């Protein structure tokens, strides 16, 4: 089994910053891509940012220039630095990873989600 544990969500005022972390653990041989998605009330889950094992990144247009995704491969951890937060960034943020397990199966794994609330 593989687990993702997120941390770093909370309440922040508009214009503020938060940093989310997500650590993967379990029967991991390697991790392909890791990413962050979010789901606001009444809306579908959407991609926020994604990073490959080689460090290539892609971002949703709505967060470009404000959010930065990074990863520490040695720690199996991905981060999301969120700056200049806006009320519309309020959502539950989910970590996602594509993992090659020690049983040589590719697994897509989701974290439990962490709530980010941006007040105006």
C-alpha positions as CSV (number, residue, x, y, z in Angstrom):
1,X,0.0,0.0,0.0
2,X,1.0,3.6,-0.6
3,X,-0.3,6.6,1.4
4,X,-0.1,10.3,0.9
5,X,-0.3,12.6,3.9
6,X,-0.9,16.3,3.3
7,X,-0.3,19.2,5.7
8,X,-0.2,23.0,5.7
9,X,-3.7,24.1,4.9
10,X,-5.5,26.7,7.0
11,X,-7.1,30.1,7.0
12,X,-5.3,33.1,5.5
13,X,-6.2,36.6,4.4
14,X,-6.3,37.6,0.8
15,X,-2.8,38.4,-0.4
16,X,-1.2,36.0,2.1
17,X,0.8,32.8,1.6
18,X,0.6,29.2,2.5
19,X,2.8,26.2,1.9
20,X,1.3,22.8,1.4
21,X,3.3,19.6,1.9
22,X,2.5,16.0,0.8
23,X,4.6,13.0,1.9
24,X,4.3,9.6,0.2
25,X,5.1,6.5,2.2
26,X,4.6,2.7,1.8
27,X,5.6,0.2,-0.7
28,X,7.2,2.6,-3.2
29,X,9.8,1.7,-5.8
30,X,9.6,5.0,-7.5
31,X,7.3,8.0,-8.0
32,X,6.5,9.2,-11.5
33,X,4.6,12.4,-11.3
34,X,3.1,14.2,-8.3
35,X,0.6,17.0,-8.2
36,X,-2.0,19.1,-6.5
37,X,-5.7,19.3,-7.3
38,X,-8.4,21.3,-5.7
39,X,-12.1,21.2,-5.3
40,X,-14.2,24.2,-4.3
41,X,-17.8,23.8,-3.0
42,X,-20.1,23.0,-5.8
43,X,-17.4,22.6,-8.4
44,X,-15.4,19.8,-10.0
45,X,-12.0,18.8,-8.9
46,X,-9.4,20.6,-11.0
47,X,-5.6,20.4,-11.6
48,X,-3.6,23.1,-9.8
49,X,-0.1,22.0,-10.6
50,X,1.9,18.9,-11.5
51,X,5.6,18.0,-11.5
52,X,7.4,15.0,-13.0
53,X,10.2,13.1,-11.5
54,X,12.5,15.1,-13.8
55,X,11.2,18.4,-12.5
56,X,9.0,19.4,-15.4
57,X,6.0,21.4,-14.2
58,X,2.7,22.5,-15.5
59,X,0.2,24.9,-13.8
60,X,-3.4,25.9,-14.2
61,X,-3.7,29.3,-15.8
62,X,-5.4,30.7,-12.7
63,X,-2.4,30.1,-10.5
64,X,0.5,30.8,-12.9
65,X,2.9,33.3,-11.4
66,X,1.5,32.9,-7.9
67,X,1.9,29.2,-7.0
68,X,5.1,27.1,-7.2
69,X,5.3,23.3,-7.1
70,X,8.4,21.5,-6.1
71,X,9.5,18.1,-4.9
72,X,12.1,16.4,-2.8
73,X,12.7,13.0,-4.4
74,X,14.8,11.8,-1.5
75,X,11.9,12.4,0.8
76,X,9.1,11.4,-1.6
77,X,7.5,14.8,-0.8
78,X,5.9,17.4,-3.0
79,X,5.3,21.0,-2.0
80,X,3.0,23.8,-3.2
81,X,4.0,27.3,-2.3
82,X,1.0,29.6,-2.7
83,X,1.5,33.3,-2.7
84,X,-0.9,36.2,-3.4
85,X,-3.8,34.1,-2.4
86,X,-7.3,35.1,-3.5
87,X,-10.7,34.2,-2.1
88,X,-11.3,32.1,-5.2
89,X,-8.4,29.9,-4.2
90,X,-10.5,28.6,-1.3
91,X,-10.9,24.9,-1.7
92,X,-10.0,21.5,-0.5
93,X,-6.5,20.7,-1.9
94,X,-5.7,17.1,-2.7
95,X,-2.3,15.6,-3.3
96,X,-1.9,13.1,-6.1
97,X,0.9,10.8,-7.1
98,X,1.5,8.1,-9.8
99,X,3.6,5.5,-8.0
100,X,5.4,2.4,-9.1
101,X,5.0,0.0,-6.2
102,X,7.5,-2.5,-5.0
103,X,5.2,-5.1,-6.6
104,X,5.9,-3.3,-9.9
105,X,2.4,-2.1,-10.3
106,X,1.5,1.5,-11.2
107,X,-0.8,3.1,-8.8
108,X,-2.6,6.4,-8.7
109,X,-2.9,7.5,-5.1
110,X,-4.8,10.4,-3.6
111,X,-4.4,12.2,-0.2
112,X,-7.2,12.9,2.2
113,X,-7.3,16.6,1.3
114,X,-6.4,19.7,3.2
115,X,-8.7,22.8,3.4
116,X,-7.4,26.2,2.3
117,X,-9.6,29.1,3.2
118,X,-8.8,32.6,1.9
119,X,-10.7,35.5,3.5
120,X,-11.3,38.8,1.7
